[in-house]
Amino acid sequence: MKLLGVALLAAALLGTLVWAKETLWGDGHPQTCFFELLSSLDNKFCRGDLEVVYPELGDVGCTYIPACRQYRHRLSREWSSPKVRYPQADKSKKYVLVMVDPDAPSRADPRNRFWRHWLVTDIRGADLRAGNPRGHVLTEYVRPAPPSRSGYHRYQFLLYEQPAHEAVALGAEELVSPGAWSMERFVERFRLGSPVASTQFLTKHDGD
């Protein structure tokens, strides 16, 4: 516990926001996982209290996915779509949820941005409040799986209010590939406006 206290103090002095969670391995011995918040630049993307919840990790909004307990591996190979909760959702309205990777194939060379990982329309406000983004799935959930040696990727979740009586759909060209998707044109085409909430997490290849 003294070592943990020293580590947290050092992180605080360096200006890095870190918190720790103690978990148990199969042999019953505890291991401490450190969860680090995103830098101030990446943190600005997180607005509106949108929650993205994965098993064991909880809400991953504005954090780096830690390497401990094979969390990066499980995120990219095992876990299905997260619970997405927006407590401020209006029960009388519908919403559009977008999940994209703007760093494909890497943040230094994002020539395939945006890579579409999930797209759901017609989500009822009541379901969003409950963390269950049911609706019309235009793109099935694709797990975050950054290529090896491509560094950290941002996985961004954007929530839009869907205009009343607006049928949102992907065009024929957009259905060909989820990569190099013009999200801006999609948003403009269906008059979605600015997102009501957004968040992101960063992770990298589990072998790096």
Secondary structure as GFF3:
##gff-version 3
##sequence-region A 1 208
A	DSSP	alpha_helix	2	13	.	.	.	ID=ss1
A	DSSP	beta_strand	18	24	.	.	.	ID=ss2
A	DSSP	beta_strand	30	36	.	.	.	ID=ss3
A	DSSP	alpha_helix	40	43	.	.	.	ID=ss4
A	DSSP	beta_strand	51	54	.	.	.	ID=ss5
A	DSSP	beta_strand	58	59	.	.	.	ID=ss6
A	DSSP	three_ten_helix	68	70	.	.	.	ID=ss7
A	DSSP	alpha_helix	71	77	.	.	.	ID=ss8
A	DSSP	beta_strand	83	85	.	.	.	ID=ss9
A	DSSP	beta_strand	94	101	.	.	.	ID=ss10
A	DSSP	beta_strand	115	124	.	.	.	ID=ss11
A	DSSP	alpha_helix	125	129	.	.	.	ID=ss12
A	DSSP	beta_strand	136	139	.	.	.	ID=ss13
A	DSSP	beta_strand	153	162	.	.	.	ID=ss14
A	DSSP	alpha_helix	172	176	.	.	.	ID=ss15
A	DSSP	alpha_helix	183	189	.	.	.	ID=ss16
A	DSSP	beta_strand	197	203	.	.	.	ID=ss17
###
